[in-house]
Amino acid sequence: MTTELPGPSQESVPSLLRPGARVFVAGHRGLVGSALVRRLSAEGHEVITRGRDRLDLCDAGRTEAFLRETRPDAVVLAAAKVGGIMANSTYPVQFLEENLRIQLSVVAGAHAAGVGRLLFLGSSCIYPKHAPQPIPESALLTGPLEPTNEAYALAKIAGIVQTQSYRRQYGASYISAMPTNLYGPGDNFDLETSHVLPALIRRFHEAGSSGAPAVTLWGSGSPRREFLHVDDLAAACVLLLERYDGDEPVNVGTGQDLTIRELAATVADVTSYQGRVEWDSGKPDGTARKLLDVSRLTSLGFVPQIALRDGIAATYAWWLAEQGAKV
């Protein structure tokens, strides 16, 4: 089952990304990168990719040489080491250092190679733990971060400042976007390292398959989260490459949230799980609420196209197909 891509963006201003542009997508095999490849290809752009087996993005010299050789019109930096609360809490060194190396290598290499446009993708975890809700871009660096993913957040904040610095010092047309929680085809379903939504899909599916009478989930279920289908994110990224050239980061989300308890109920319904859902309040909840203020993005004409339940159902179907292909 495939999810229909949102329609092409409307042309209302001269595009900053020429038709048929050559775009290097760093991290093309991941959740975000694969969606970007689908979207850019659908809009007629030439997508350039390199797998980790051929190019280590932590290697600054090789990355710069690659960009000088291929000379893309634009770079989208979607490569990152990512994970959920457990992974971030267990491996903060790796989440900090690997992301810093990738960002320093790709952004500096793009500048050295004369790449005209670059979009750096951060994360909503860059904002303070007690930021106002919905969270405006101006909340950045105004308070302490959520401790469970502080190392990853600091790396992403450094990436924002890096793109801003290249703009200010060199006049580079480099921008950054901060997506909310993402999901969709290509997501990570490993229970040790996955984010909440794919983890829920797998937990409920496996509980249903085994006939387990209950599923126990971390925390109280009360935190509120916002979720955006990755194909909607890809549409927003292309829109930003075409229309946005500002110094400030741009939030990318739906502008709507729900509790983890409500999310779990939706996933249980989609996966047809009939057992009980129990909550382990001794485990951490994380930030109480994370809803992005997306007014800057909506002012550019962006409207998400994929409803949450529909997106979850499509993602579940994709994962089942992937599991079937492995048998």
Beta strands, then each sheet from edge to edge (+ up, - down):
strand 1: 22-26
strand 2: 46-48
strand 3: 74-77
strand 4: 117-121
strand 5: 173-179
strand 6: 181-183
strand 7: 214-218
strand 8: 224-225
strand 9: 227-229
strand 10: 250-252
strand 11: 258-259
strand 12: 276-280
strand 13: 289-290
sheet 1: 2+ 1+ 3+ 4+ 5+ 10+
sheet 2: 6+ 9+
sheet 3: 7+ 12+
sheet 4: 11+ 8- 13-
end
